[in-house]
Amino acid sequence: MGRQSGENREWSLKNLRALASEGKERGLALVVGTCGKQTGSFVWDLPTLAAYIKDTDRENILATVTLPELAEAGLDIPGCVELFGGKLGHVYLADRGGKIPGSTGEEMEGYLRALEAANFSGFVSVQISFQDCILTPDRWLLESARWLRKKKFL
């Protein structure tokens, strides 16, 4: 797609619908995110992503969002869940550099509690950097699981 046009958008939607149909036959959901403002892009921020997903009209096409995108859209977690109306499938809890917010876990707990309160049932991911776990990746995973149990998320 060399440029944005109604015709190109319809072509894009048609192809995504076809992919969603194949995914549905296999019991799969598609998780779609923004791609930034670039030539031919139809989903450069959360409002355009929500509209694009709505226009596909397929139950197995869901959105993925990041914390920076929420900030840019001026949305909190409940506002994001509302924007996507049941079509939010994944939240990536990290800043643009892939860092987990905060250093004590309080910010992370706040995000997780907000997702829980909004009845979010999708996936949440965080990034543990190579530097954080180079010598003991299993320890980081166990500590994360302990923290989630302690906070009653597991």
N, CA, C and O atoms as a GROMACS GRO file, in nm:
protein
  616
    1MET      N    1   0.084  -0.118   0.000
    1MET     CA    2   0.000   0.000   0.000
    1MET      C    3   0.088   0.124   0.000
    1MET      O    4   0.157   0.152   0.098
    2GLY      N    5   0.087   0.195  -0.106
    2GLY     CA    6   0.171   0.312  -0.117
    2GLY      C    7   0.114   0.434  -0.049
    2GLY      O    8   0.189   0.521  -0.006
    3ARG      N    9  -0.017   0.443  -0.037
    3ARG     CA   10  -0.077   0.559   0.029
    3ARG      C   11  -0.210   0.519   0.090
    3ARG      O   12  -0.271   0.418   0.054
    4GLN      N   13  -0.254   0.602   0.182
    4GLN     CA   14  -0.379   0.575   0.249
    4GLN      C   15  -0.495   0.618   0.160
    4GLN      O   16  -0.497   0.730   0.110
    5SER      N   17  -0.592   0.529   0.142
    5SER     CA   18  -0.712   0.563   0.066
    5SER      C   19  -0.823   0.471   0.114
    5SER      O   20  -0.797   0.367   0.175
    6GLY      N   21  -0.947   0.508   0.085
    6GLY     CA   22  -1.060   0.424   0.121
    6GLY      C   23  -1.052   0.287   0.056
    6GLY      O   24  -1.086   0.186   0.117
    7GLU      N   25  -1.006   0.286  -0.069
    7GLU     CA   26  -0.994   0.160  -0.143
    7GLU      C   27  -0.890   0.069  -0.078
    7GLU      O   28  -0.912  -0.051  -0.062
    8ASN      N   29  -0.775   0.127  -0.041
    8ASN     CA   30  -0.670   0.047   0.024
    8ASN      C   31  -0.715  -0.002   0.161
    8ASN      O   32  -0.682  -0.114   0.201
    9ARG      N   33  -0.791   0.080   0.233
    9ARG     CA   34  -0.840   0.040   0.364
    9ARG      C   35  -0.935  -0.078   0.350
    9ARG      O   36  -0.927  -0.173   0.428
   10GLU      N   37  -1.024  -0.074   0.253
   10GLU     CA   38  -1.117  -0.185   0.231
   10GLU      C   39  -1.042  -0.312   0.191
   10GLU      O   40  -1.079  -0.421   0.233
   11TRP      N   41  -0.940  -0.297   0.111
   11TRP     CA   42  -0.857  -0.411   0.070
   11TRP      C   43  -0.790  -0.472   0.194
   11TRP      O   44  -0.785  -0.594   0.209
   12SER      N   45  -0.738  -0.385   0.282
   12SER     CA   46  -0.674  -0.431   0.405
   12SER      C   47  -0.774  -0.503   0.495
   12SER      O   48  -0.744  -0.610   0.548
   13LEU      N   49  -0.893  -0.445   0.512
   13LEU     CA   50  -0.997  -0.508   0.595
   13LEU      C   51  -1.038  -0.644   0.537
   13LEU      O   52  -1.057  -0.741   0.611
   14LYS      N   53  -1.052  -0.651   0.406
   14LYS     CA   54  -1.090  -0.776   0.340
   14LYS      C   55  -0.988  -0.886   0.370
   14LYS      O   56  -1.025  -0.999   0.400
   15ASN      N   57  -0.860  -0.852   0.360
   15ASN     CA   58  -0.755  -0.950   0.386
   15ASN      C   59  -0.750  -0.991   0.532
   15ASN      O   60  -0.728  -1.108   0.563
   16LEU      N   61  -0.770  -0.896   0.623
   16LEU     CA   62  -0.771  -0.930   0.765
   16LEU      C   63  -0.891  -1.018   0.799
   16LEU      O   64  -0.879  -1.111   0.879
   17ARG      N   65  -1.005  -0.990   0.739
   17ARG     CA   66  -1.123  -1.075   0.760
   17ARG      C   67  -1.096  -1.218   0.712
   17ARG      O   68  -1.133  -1.314   0.779
   18ALA      N   69  -1.031  -1.231   0.597
   18ALA     CA   70  -0.999  -1.364   0.544
   18ALA      C   71  -0.905  -1.437   0.639
   18ALA      O   72  -0.922  -1.556   0.665
   19LEU      N   73  -0.807  -1.368   0.690
   19LEU     CA   74  -0.713  -1.428   0.785
   19LEU      C   75  -0.786  -1.468   0.913
   19LEU      O   76  -0.759  -1.574   0.969
   20ALA      N   77  -0.878  -1.383   0.959
   20ALA     CA   78  -0.956  -1.413   1.080
   20ALA      C   79  -1.042  -1.538   1.058
   20ALA      O   80  -1.057  -1.619   1.150
   21SER      N   81  -1.097  -1.553   0.941
   21SER     CA   82  -1.179  -1.671   0.911
   21SER      C   83  -1.095  -1.798   0.918
   21SER      O   84  -1.139  -1.899   0.973
   22GLU      N   85  -0.975  -1.792   0.861
   22GLU     CA   86  -0.886  -1.908   0.871
   22GLU      C   87  -0.848  -1.936   1.014
   22GLU      O   88  -0.844  -2.052   1.057
   23GLY      N   89  -0.820  -1.829   1.090
   23GLY     CA   90  -0.787  -1.846   1.231
   23GLY      C   91  -0.901  -1.907   1.310
   23GLY      O   92  -0.879  -1.993   1.395
   24LYS      N   93  -1.021  -1.863   1.282
   24LYS     CA   94  -1.138  -1.916   1.353
   24LYS      C   95  -1.153  -2.065   1.329
   24LYS      O   96  -1.187  -2.140   1.421
   25GLU      N   97  -1.130  -2.110   1.206
   25GLU     CA   98  -1.137  -2.253   1.175
   25GLU      C   99  -1.039  -2.334   1.259
   25GLU      O  100  -1.062  -2.452   1.286
   26ARG      N  101  -0.930  -2.270   1.298
   26ARG     CA  102  -0.826  -2.337   1.378
   26ARG      C  103  -0.837  -2.305   1.527
   26ARG      O  104  -0.753  -2.346   1.606
   27GLY      N  105  -0.942  -2.231   1.564
   27GLY     CA  106  -0.961  -2.195   1.705
   27GLY      C  107  -0.867  -2.087   1.754
   27GLY      O  108  -0.834  -2.082   1.872
   28LEU      N  109  -0.823  -2.000   1.663
   28LEU     CA  110  -0.726  -1.896   1.697
   28LEU      C  111  -0.788  -1.757   1.694
   28LEU      O  112  -0.881  -1.730   1.618
   29ALA      N  113  -0.734  -1.670   1.779
   29ALA     CA  114  -0.768  -1.528   1.775
   29ALA      C  115  -0.650  -1.453   1.714
   29ALA      O  116  -0.536  -1.496   1.727
   30LEU      N  117  -0.677  -1.343   1.648
   30LEU     CA  118  -0.572  -1.256   1.596
   30LEU      C  119  -0.564  -1.135   1.687
   30LEU      O  120  -0.666  -1.076   1.722
   31VAL      N  121  -0.444  -1.099   1.725
   31VAL     CA  122  -0.424  -0.982   1.810
   31VAL      C  123  -0.351  -0.878   1.726
   31VAL      O  124  -0.240  -0.902   1.678
   32VAL      N  125  -0.414  -0.761   1.710
   32VAL     CA  126  -0.366  -0.657   1.620
   32VAL      C  127  -0.328  -0.533   1.700
   32VAL      O  128  -0.398  -0.496   1.794
   33GLY      N  129  -0.218  -0.471   1.663
   33GLY     CA  130  -0.174  -0.349   1.730
   33GLY      C  131  -0.151  -0.237   1.633
   33GLY      O  132  -0.170  -0.251   1.512
   34THR      N  133  -0.111  -0.124   1.687
   34THR     CA  134  -0.082  -0.007   1.604
   34THR      C  135   0.053  -0.024   1.536
   34THR      O  136   0.135  -0.106   1.576
   35CYS      N  137   0.074   0.055   1.432
   35CYS     CA  138   0.203   0.048   1.363
   35CYS      C  139   0.266   0.186   1.346
   35CYS      O  140   0.364   0.200   1.273
   36GLY      N  141   0.212   0.286   1.410
   36GLY     CA  142   0.267   0.419   1.398
   36GLY      C  143   0.226   0.487   1.269
   36GLY      O  144   0.181   0.422   1.175
   37LYS      N  145   0.242   0.618   1.266
   37LYS     CA  146   0.206   0.692   1.145
   37LYS      C  147   0.312   0.670   1.039
   37LYS      O  148   0.427   0.714   1.052
   38GLN      N  149   0.272   0.601   0.936
   38GLN     CA  150   0.360   0.577   0.823
   38GLN      C  151   0.273   0.565   0.698
   38GLN      O  152   0.152   0.547   0.708
   39THR      N  153   0.335   0.575   0.585
   39THR     CA  154   0.260   0.570   0.459
   39THR      C  155   0.180   0.440   0.452
   39THR      O  156   0.235   0.332   0.471
   40GLY      N  157   0.053   0.452   0.426
   40GLY     CA  158  -0.032   0.336   0.411
   40GLY      C  159  -0.091   0.281   0.540
   40GLY      O  160  -0.170   0.187   0.537
   41SER      N  161  -0.053   0.339   0.655
   41SER     CA  162  -0.101   0.289   0.783
   41SER      C  163  -0.245   0.332   0.809
   41SER      O  164  -0.282   0.447   0.783
   42PHE      N  165  -0.325   0.240   0.859
   42PHE     CA  166  -0.464   0.270   0.895
   42PHE      C  167  -0.483   0.270   1.046
   42PHE      O  168  -0.586   0.318   1.095
   43VAL      N  169  -0.386   0.219   1.120
   43VAL     CA  170  -0.398   0.208   1.266
   43VAL      C  171  -0.272   0.266   1.331
   43VAL      O  172  -0.178   0.193   1.362
   44TRP      N  173  -0.272   0.397   1.352
   44TRP     CA  174  -0.153   0.461   1.406
   44TRP      C  175  -0.168   0.499   1.552
   44TRP      O  176  -0.070   0.538   1.616
   45ASP      N  177  -0.289   0.489   1.608
   45ASP     CA  178  -0.309   0.515   1.749
   45ASP      C  179  -0.428   0.432   1.798
   45ASP      O  180  -0.492   0.363   1.718
   46LEU      N  181  -0.459   0.440   1.926
   46LEU     CA  182  -0.565   0.353   1.980
   46LEU      C  183  -0.704   0.382   1.924
   46LEU      O  184  -0.777   0.288   1.896
   47PRO      N  185  -0.743   0.508   1.906
   47PRO     CA  186  -0.876   0.530   1.845
   47PRO      C  187  -0.887   0.473   1.703
   47PRO      O  188  -0.990   0.416   1.668
   48THR      N  189  -0.782   0.486   1.622
   48THR     CA  190  -0.791   0.430   1.486
   48THR      C  191  -0.785   0.277   1.491
   48THR      O  192  -0.846   0.211   1.406
   49LEU      N  193  -0.714   0.221   1.588
   49LEU     CA  194  -0.712   0.075   1.605
   49LEU      C  195  -0.850   0.024   1.644
   49LEU      O  196  -0.898  -0.075   1.589
   50ALA      N  197  -0.915   0.092   1.738
   50ALA     CA  198  -1.050   0.051   1.780
   50ALA      C  199  -1.147   0.055   1.662
   50ALA      O  200  -1.228  -0.036   1.645
   51ALA      N  201  -1.140   0.160   1.582
   51ALA     CA  202  -1.229   0.172   1.466
   51ALA      C  203  -1.200   0.063   1.364
   51ALA      O  204  -1.293   0.006   1.306
   52TYR      N  205  -1.074   0.035   1.341
   52TYR     CA  206  -1.034  -0.066   1.243
   52TYR      C  207  -1.083  -0.204   1.285
   52TYR      O  208  -1.138  -0.279   1.204
   53ILE      N  209  -1.064  -0.238   1.413
   53ILE     CA  210  -1.110  -0.368   1.463
   53ILE      C  211  -1.262  -0.377   1.455
   53ILE      O  212  -1.316  -0.481   1.418
   54LYS      N  213  -1.330  -0.269   1.490
   54LYS     CA  214  -1.477  -0.268   1.481
   54LYS      C  215  -1.521  -0.291   1.336
   54LYS      O  216  -1.616  -0.366   1.311
   55ASP      N  217  -1.452  -0.228   1.243
   55ASP     CA  218  -1.489  -0.241   1.102
   55ASP      C  219  -1.462  -0.380   1.044
   55ASP      O  220  -1.522  -0.418   0.944
   56THR      N  221  -1.371  -0.457   1.106
   56THR     CA  222  -1.349  -0.594   1.057
   56THR      C  223  -1.469  -0.681   1.088
   56THR      O  224  -1.497  -0.776   1.014
   57ASP      N  225  -1.540  -0.650   1.196
   57ASP     CA  226  -1.662  -0.723   1.233
   57ASP      C  227  -1.636  -0.873   1.246
   57ASP      O  228  -1.713  -0.955   1.195
   58ARG      N  229  -1.528  -0.908   1.315
   58ARG     CA  230  -1.494  -1.048   1.340
   58ARG      C  231  -1.469  -1.066   1.489
   58ARG      O  232  -1.395  -0.988   1.549
   59GLU      N  233  -1.531  -1.168   1.548
   59GLU     CA  234  -1.519  -1.187   1.693
   59GLU      C  235  -1.380  -1.228   1.737
   59GLU      O  236  -1.344  -1.206   1.853
   60ASN      N  237  -1.300  -1.285   1.649
   60ASN     CA  238  -1.168  -1.333   1.689
   60ASN      C  239  -1.055  -1.236   1.651
   60ASN      O  240  -0.939  -1.277   1.643
   61ILE      N  241  -1.087  -1.110   1.628
   61ILE     CA  242  -0.984  -1.008   1.609
   61ILE      C  243  -0.986  -0.918   1.732
   61ILE      O  244  -1.087  -0.853   1.761
   62LEU      N  245  -0.874  -0.916   1.803
   62LEU     CA  246  -0.862  -0.842   1.928
   62LEU      C  247  -0.747  -0.742   1.919
   62LEU      O  248  -0.661  -0.752   1.832
   63ALA      N  249  -0.746  -0.647   2.012
   63ALA     CA  250  -0.643  -0.543   2.015
   63ALA      C  251  -0.533  -0.577   2.114
   63ALA      O  252  -0.556  -0.645   2.214
   64THR      N  253  -0.414  -0.529   2.084
   64THR     CA  254  -0.304  -0.530   2.179
   64THR      C  255  -0.262  -0.385   2.201
   64THR      O  256  -0.252  -0.308   2.105
   65VAL      N  257  -0.238  -0.348   2.326
   65VAL     CA  258  -0.202  -0.210   2.359
   65VAL      C  259  -0.081  -0.208   2.452
   65VAL      O  260  -0.052  -0.306   2.521
   66THR      N  261  -0.013  -0.095   2.453
   66THR     CA  262   0.103  -0.075   2.542
   66THR      C  263   0.078   0.046   2.632
   66THR      O  264  -0.008   0.129   2.603
   67LEU      N  265   0.153   0.056   2.739
   67LEU     CA  266   0.138   0.171   2.829
   67LEU      C  267   0.166   0.304   2.759
   67LEU      O  268   0.091   0.399   2.782
   68PRO      N  269   0.270   0.316   2.676
   68PRO     CA  270   0.290   0.443   2.607
   68PRO      C  271   0.171   0.482   2.518
   68PRO      O  272   0.137   0.600   2.509
   69GLU      N  273   0.108   0.385   2.454
   69GLU     CA  274  -0.009   0.414   2.371
   69GLU      C  275  -0.125   0.464   2.457
   69GLU      O  276  -0.197   0.556   2.416
   70LEU      N  277  -0.142   0.405   2.575
   70LEU     CA  278  -0.247   0.454   2.666
   70LEU      C  279  -0.220   0.599   2.704
   70LEU      O  280  -0.312   0.682   2.703
   71ALA      N  281  -0.096   0.630   2.738
   71ALA     CA  282  -0.060   0.767   2.776
   71ALA      C  283  -0.085   0.864   2.661
   71ALA      O  284  -0.141   0.972   2.681
   72GLU      N  285  -0.043   0.827   2.540
   72GLU     CA  286  -0.061   0.913   2.423
   72GLU      C  287  -0.209   0.939   2.395
   72GLU      O  288  -0.246   1.047   2.349
   73ALA      N  289  -0.294   0.839   2.423
   73ALA     CA  290  -0.438   0.854   2.398
   73ALA      C  291  -0.509   0.920   2.516
   73ALA      O  292  -0.628   0.949   2.507
   74GLY      N  293  -0.436   0.944   2.626
   74GLY     CA  294  -0.498   1.003   2.744
   74GLY      C  295  -0.596   0.909   2.812
   74GLY      O  296  -0.695   0.952   2.871
   75LEU      N  297  -0.568   0.779   2.803
   75LEU     CA  298  -0.658   0.678   2.859
   75LEU      C  299  -0.598   0.611   2.981
   75LEU      O  300  -0.476   0.590   2.989
   76ASP      N  301  -0.684   0.576   3.075
   76ASP     CA  302  -0.643   0.487   3.182
   76ASP      C  303  -0.692   0.347   3.144
   76ASP      O  304  -0.752   0.328   3.038
   77ILE      N  305  -0.667   0.251   3.230
   77ILE     CA  306  -0.706   0.113   3.199
   77ILE      C  307  -0.857   0.099   3.176
   77ILE      O  308  -0.897   0.042   3.075
   78PRO      N  309  -0.943   0.150   3.267
   78PRO     CA  310  -1.087   0.136   3.241
   78PRO      C  311  -1.130   0.203   3.110
   78PRO      O  312  -1.216   0.151   3.039
   79GLY      N  313  -1.071   0.318   3.079
   79GLY     CA  314  -1.104   0.387   2.954
   79GLY      C  315  -1.064   0.307   2.832
   79GLY      O  316  -1.133   0.308   2.730
   80CYS      N  317  -0.951   0.238   2.842
   80CYS     CA  318  -0.903   0.154   2.731
   80CYS      C  319  -0.995   0.034   2.711
   80CYS      O  320  -1.033   0.001   2.599
   81VAL      N  321  -1.031  -0.031   2.822
   81VAL     CA  322  -1.121  -0.146   2.814
   81VAL      C  323  -1.254  -0.103   2.752
   81VAL      O  324  -1.312  -0.174   2.670
   82GLU      N  325  -1.301   0.015   2.792
   82GLU     CA  326  -1.426   0.068   2.736
   82GLU      C  327  -1.413   0.099   2.587
   82GLU      O  328  -1.502   0.068   2.508
   83LEU      N  329  -1.300   0.161   2.548
   83LEU     CA  330  -1.278   0.197   2.408
   83LEU      C  331  -1.289   0.074   2.317
   83LEU      O  332  -1.347   0.081   2.208
   84PHE      N  333  -1.234  -0.037   2.361
   84PHE     CA  334  -1.233  -0.157   2.276
   84PHE      C  335  -1.355  -0.246   2.297
   84PHE      O  336  -1.373  -0.343   2.223
   85GLY      N  337  -1.438  -0.215   2.394
   85GLY     CA  338  -1.566  -0.285   2.410
   85GLY      C  339  -1.559  -0.437   2.400
   85GLY      O  340  -1.630  -0.496   2.319
   86GLY      N  341  -1.477  -0.499   2.480
   86GLY     CA  342  -1.467  -0.644   2.478
   86GLY      C  343  -1.372  -0.699   2.375
   86GLY      O  344  -1.360  -0.820   2.360
   87LYS      N  345  -1.304  -0.612   2.303
   87LYS     CA  346  -1.212  -0.656   2.196
   87LYS      C  347  -1.066  -0.632   2.232
   87LYS      O  348  -0.980  -0.626   2.144
   88LEU      N  349  -1.037  -0.617   2.363
   88LEU     CA  350  -0.899  -0.599   2.408
   88LEU      C  351  -0.845  -0.735   2.448
   88LEU      O  352  -0.898  -0.799   2.539
   89GLY      N  353  -0.741  -0.781   2.381
   89GLY     CA  354  -0.689  -0.915   2.403
   89GLY      C  355  -0.555  -0.921   2.472
   89GLY      O  356  -0.519  -1.025   2.528
   90HIS      N  357  -0.479  -0.810   2.469
   90HIS     CA  358  -0.343  -0.813   2.524
   90HIS      C  359  -0.300  -0.674   2.569
   90HIS      O  360  -0.322  -0.576   2.498
   91VAL      N  361  -0.240  -0.667   2.688
   91VAL     CA  362  -0.183  -0.542   2.739
   91VAL      C  363  -0.038  -0.569   2.773
   91VAL      O  364  -0.006  -0.662   2.848
   92TYR      N  365   0.050  -0.486   2.717
   92TYR     CA  366   0.194  -0.497   2.741
   92TYR      C  367   0.232  -0.391   2.842
   92TYR      O  368   0.233  -0.271   2.811
   93LEU      N  369   0.264  -0.435   2.963
   93LEU     CA  370   0.295  -0.342   3.071
   93LEU      C  371   0.444  -0.309   3.074
   93LEU      O  372   0.519  -0.366   3.153
   94ALA      N  373   0.484  -0.219   2.988
   94ALA     CA  374   0.622  -0.172   2.984
   94ALA      C  375   0.624  -0.037   2.914
   94ALA      O  376   0.533  -0.001   2.840
   95ASP      N  377   0.731   0.037   2.940
   95ASP     CA  378   0.746   0.165   2.872
   95ASP      C  379   0.808   0.142   2.735
   95ASP      O  380   0.828   0.028   2.694
   96ARG      N  381   0.838   0.249   2.664
   96ARG     CA  382   0.893   0.236   2.528
   96ARG      C  383   1.025   0.160   2.524
   96ARG      O  384   1.060   0.100   2.423
   97GLY      N  385   1.099   0.165   2.633
   97GLY     CA  386   1.226   0.093   2.637
   97GLY      C  387   1.214  -0.050   2.685
   97GLY      O  388   1.314  -0.119   2.700
   98GLY      N  389   1.092  -0.096   2.708
   98GLY     CA  390   1.072  -0.232   2.754
   98GLY      C  391   1.088  -0.250   2.903
   98GLY      O  392   1.094  -0.362   2.952
   99LYS      N  393   1.095  -0.140   2.976
   99LYS     CA  394   1.113  -0.147   3.121
   99LYS      C  395   0.978  -0.159   3.192
   99LYS      O  396   0.880  -0.096   3.151
  100ILE      N  397   0.975  -0.239   3.295
  100ILE     CA  398   0.856  -0.251   3.378
  100ILE      C  399   0.839  -0.122   3.457
  100ILE      O  400   0.937  -0.069   3.508
  101PRO      N  401   0.716  -0.069   3.467
  101PRO     CA  402   0.697   0.057   3.540
  101PRO      C  403   0.725   0.042   3.689
  101PRO      O  404   0.687  -0.058   3.751
  102GLY      N  405   0.792   0.143   3.745
  102GLY     CA  406   0.820   0.144   3.889
  102GLY      C  407   0.932   0.050   3.927
  102GLY      O  408   0.983  -0.026   3.844
  103SER      N  409   0.970   0.055   4.053
  103SER     CA  410   1.077  -0.033   4.099
  103SER      C  411   1.036  -0.116   4.220
  103SER      O  412   1.110  -0.205   4.261
  104THR      N  413   0.919  -0.089   4.276
  104THR     CA  414   0.877  -0.161   4.396
  104THR      C  415   0.764  -0.258   4.369
  104THR      O  416   0.729  -0.337   4.457
  105GLY      N  417   0.708  -0.256   4.253
  105GLY     CA  418   0.595  -0.343   4.222
  105GLY      C  419   0.461  -0.275   4.246
  105GLY      O  420   0.358  -0.327   4.204
  106GLU      N  421   0.461  -0.160   4.312
  106GLU     CA  422   0.335  -0.092   4.341
  106GLU      C  423   0.265  -0.044   4.214
  106GLU      O  424   0.144  -0.058   4.200
  107GLU      N  425   0.342   0.013   4.122
  107GLU     CA  426   0.282   0.057   3.995
  107GLU      C  427   0.225  -0.062   3.918
  107GLU      O  428   0.115  -0.056   3.865
  108MET      N  429   0.303  -0.170   3.914
  108MET     CA  430   0.258  -0.291   3.844
  108MET      C  431   0.130  -0.343   3.908
  108MET      O  432   0.036  -0.380   3.838
  109GLU      N  433   0.127  -0.347   4.040
  109GLU     CA  434   0.007  -0.394   4.109
  109GLU      C  435  -0.113  -0.304   4.075
  109GLU      O  436  -0.224  -0.354   4.057
  110GLY      N  437  -0.090  -0.174   4.067
  110GLY     CA  438  -0.198  -0.082   4.031
  110GLY      C  439  -0.256  -0.111   3.894
  110GLY      O  440  -0.378  -0.111   3.876
  111TYR      N  441  -0.168  -0.137   3.797
  111TYR     CA  442  -0.215  -0.170   3.662
  111TYR      C  443  -0.293  -0.302   3.663
  111TYR      O  444  -0.399  -0.312   3.601
  112LEU      N  445  -0.239  -0.401   3.732
  112LEU     CA  446  -0.307  -0.532   3.736
  112LEU      C  447  -0.441  -0.523   3.808
  112LEU      O  448  -0.538  -0.586   3.766
  113ARG      N  449  -0.447  -0.445   3.916
  113ARG     CA  450  -0.575  -0.428   3.988
  113ARG      C  451  -0.677  -0.355   3.899
  113ARG      O  452  -0.795  -0.388   3.900
  114ALA      N  453  -0.630  -0.256   3.824
  114ALA     CA  454  -0.720  -0.183   3.734
  114ALA      C  455  -0.774  -0.276   3.625
  114ALA      O  456  -0.892  -0.268   3.590
  115LEU      N  457  -0.690  -0.362   3.572
  115LEU     CA  458  -0.735  -0.459   3.470
  115LEU      C  459  -0.836  -0.556   3.531
  115LEU      O  460  -0.937  -0.589   3.469
  116GLU      N  461  -0.807  -0.600   3.651
  116GLU     CA  462  -0.899  -0.691   3.721
  116GLU      C  463  -1.034  -0.623   3.747
  116GLU      O  464  -1.139  -0.684   3.724
  117ALA      N  465  -1.031  -0.499   3.794
  117ALA     CA  466  -1.154  -0.425   3.822
  117ALA      C  467  -1.237  -0.400   3.696
  117ALA      O  468  -1.359  -0.390   3.702
  118ALA      N  469  -1.169  -0.389   3.581
  118ALA     CA  470  -1.238  -0.365   3.454
  118ALA      C  471  -1.283  -0.496   3.388
  118ALA      O  472  -1.332  -0.496   3.275
  119ASN      N  473  -1.266  -0.607   3.460
  119ASN     CA  474  -1.304  -0.740   3.410
  119ASN      C  475  -1.230  -0.779   3.282
  119ASN      O  476  -1.285  -0.848   3.196
  120PHE      N  477  -1.106  -0.735   3.271
  120PHE     CA  478  -1.022  -0.772   3.157
  120PHE      C  479  -0.991  -0.921   3.165
  120PHE      O  480  -0.951  -0.970   3.270
  121SER      N  481  -1.010  -0.993   3.056
  121SER     CA  482  -0.986  -1.137   3.057
  121SER      C  483  -0.882  -1.180   2.955
  121SER      O  484  -0.870  -1.299   2.924
  122GLY      N  485  -0.807  -1.085   2.902
  122GLY     CA  486  -0.706  -1.117   2.801
  122GLY      C  487  -0.572  -1.149   2.864
  122GLY      O  488  -0.563  -1.193   2.978
  123PHE      N  489  -0.468  -1.127   2.787
  123PHE     CA  490  -0.332  -1.157   2.830
  123PHE      C  491  -0.259  -1.029   2.870
  123PHE      O  492  -0.284  -0.922   2.815
  124VAL      N  493  -0.170  -1.043   2.967
  124VAL     CA  494  -0.083  -0.934   3.011
  124VAL      C  495   0.060  -0.984   2.998
  124VAL      O  496   0.090  -1.098   3.034
  125SER      N  497   0.147  -0.899   2.946
  125SER     CA  498   0.287  -0.938   2.939
  125SER      C  499   0.375  -0.826   2.990
  125SER      O  500   0.340  -0.708   2.984
  126VAL      N  501   0.489  -0.865   3.041
  126VAL     CA  502   0.595  -0.773   3.082
  126VAL      C  503   0.724  -0.826   3.023
  126VAL      O  504   0.731  -0.941   2.979
  127GLN      N  505   0.824  -0.743   3.022
  127GLN     CA  506   0.951  -0.785   2.967
  127GLN      C  507   1.052  -0.792   3.078
  127GLN      O  508   1.074  -0.695   3.151
  128ILE      N  509   1.115  -0.907   3.092
  128ILE     CA  510   1.229  -0.919   3.182
  128ILE      C  511   1.350  -0.917   3.092
  128ILE      O  512   1.366  -1.005   3.007
  129SER      N  513   1.435  -0.818   3.109
  129SER     CA  514   1.546  -0.801   3.015
  129SER      C  515   1.652  -0.909   3.034
  129SER      O  516   1.663  -0.970   3.140
  130PHE      N  517   1.727  -0.929   2.930
  130PHE     CA  518   1.837  -1.025   2.932
  130PHE      C  519   1.933  -0.990   3.044
  130PHE      O  520   1.982  -1.080   3.114
  131GLN      N  521   1.959  -0.862   3.063
  131GLN     CA  522   2.050  -0.817   3.168
  131GLN      C  523   1.997  -0.854   3.306
  131GLN      O  524   2.075  -0.889   3.395
  132ASP      N  525   1.865  -0.847   3.325
  132ASP     CA  526   1.805  -0.880   3.455
  132ASP      C  527   1.820  -1.026   3.491
  132ASP      O  528   1.834  -1.061   3.608
  133CYS      N  529   1.816  -1.112   3.392
  133CYS     CA  530   1.808  -1.255   3.424
  133CYS      C  531   1.916  -1.340   3.357
  133CYS      O  532   1.900  -1.462   3.348
  134ILE      N  533   2.023  -1.279   3.312
  134ILE     CA  534   2.125  -1.353   3.237
  134ILE      C  535   2.179  -1.474   3.314
  134ILE      O  536   2.201  -1.579   3.254
  135LEU      N  537   2.201  -1.459   3.443
  135LEU     CA  538   2.259  -1.570   3.518
  135LEU      C  539   2.155  -1.661   3.581
  135LEU      O  540   2.182  -1.780   3.604
  136THR      N  541   2.039  -1.608   3.609
  136THR     CA  542   1.939  -1.687   3.682
  136THR      C  543   1.798  -1.663   3.628
  136THR      O  544   1.713  -1.612   3.702
  137PRO      N  545   1.770  -1.698   3.502
  137PRO     CA  546   1.636  -1.672   3.448
  137PRO      C  547   1.526  -1.745   3.525
  137PRO      O  548   1.416  -1.693   3.540
  138ASP      N  549   1.556  -1.866   3.574
  138ASP     CA  550   1.454  -1.940   3.649
  138ASP      C  551   1.419  -1.869   3.779
  138ASP      O  552   1.303  -1.872   3.821
  139ARG      N  553   1.518  -1.806   3.843
  139ARG     CA  554   1.493  -1.732   3.967
  139ARG      C  555   1.395  -1.617   3.944
  139ARG      O  556   1.305  -1.594   4.024
  140TRP      N  557   1.413  -1.545   3.833
  140TRP     CA  558   1.324  -1.433   3.802
  140TRP      C  559   1.182  -1.481   3.780
  140TRP      O  560   1.086  -1.417   3.825
  141LEU      N  561   1.167  -1.591   3.711
  141LEU     CA  562   1.033  -1.644   3.688
  141LEU      C  563   0.969  -1.688   3.818
  141LEU      O  564   0.851  -1.661   3.841
  142LEU      N  565   1.044  -1.756   3.904
  142LEU     CA  566   0.991  -1.800   4.033
  142LEU      C  567   0.955  -1.681   4.122
  142LEU      O  568   0.851  -1.681   4.187
  143GLU      N  569   1.041  -1.578   4.124
  143GLU     CA  570   1.012  -1.459   4.204
  143GLU      C  571   0.887  -1.388   4.153
  143GLU      O  572   0.807  -1.338   4.232
  144SER      N  573   0.871  -1.383   4.021
  144SER     CA  574   0.752  -1.321   3.963
  144SER      C  575   0.627  -1.398   4.004
  144SER      O  576   0.526  -1.338   4.042
  145ALA      N  577   0.633  -1.530   3.998
  145ALA     CA  578   0.518  -1.612   4.037
  145ALA      C  579   0.488  -1.596   4.186
  145ALA      O  580   0.371  -1.588   4.225
  146ARG      N  581   0.591  -1.589   4.269
  146ARG     CA  582   0.570  -1.568   4.413
  146ARG      C  583   0.500  -1.434   4.438
  146ARG      O  584   0.406  -1.425   4.517
  147TRP      N  585   0.547  -1.331   4.368
  147TRP     CA  586   0.487  -1.199   4.386
  147TRP      C  587   0.340  -1.200   4.344
  147TRP      O  588   0.256  -1.144   4.414
  148LEU      N  589   0.310  -1.263   4.231
  148LEU     CA  590   0.172  -1.271   4.183
  148LEU      C  591   0.083  -1.348   4.281
  148LEU      O  592  -0.032  -1.312   4.301
  149ARG      N  593   0.138  -1.455   4.342
  149ARG     CA  594   0.061  -1.530   4.442
  149ARG      C  595   0.039  -1.446   4.567
  149ARG      O  596  -0.072  -1.442   4.622
  150LYS      N  597   0.145  -1.380   4.612
  150LYS     CA  598   0.136  -1.296   4.732
  150LYS      C  599   0.030  -1.187   4.716
  150LYS      O  600  -0.042  -1.156   4.811
  151LYS      N  601   0.021  -1.132   4.598
  151LYS     CA  602  -0.076  -1.025   4.570
  151LYS      C  603  -0.212  -1.082   4.529
  151LYS      O  604  -0.305  -1.007   4.497
  152LYS      N  605  -0.222  -1.215   4.532
  152LYS     CA  606  -0.348  -1.286   4.501
  152LYS      C  607  -0.396  -1.269   4.357
  152LYS      O  608  -0.516  -1.265   4.330
  153PHE      N  609  -0.298  -1.261   4.266
  153PHE     CA  610  -0.333  -1.262   4.124
  153PHE      C  611  -0.334  -1.405   4.071
  153PHE      O  612  -0.396  -1.434   3.968
  154LEU      N  613  -0.265  -1.494   4.140
  154LEU     CA  614  -0.264  -1.637   4.103
  154LEU      C  615  -0.329  -1.716   4.214
  154LEU      O  616  -0.339  -1.839   4.205
   0.00000   0.00000   0.00000
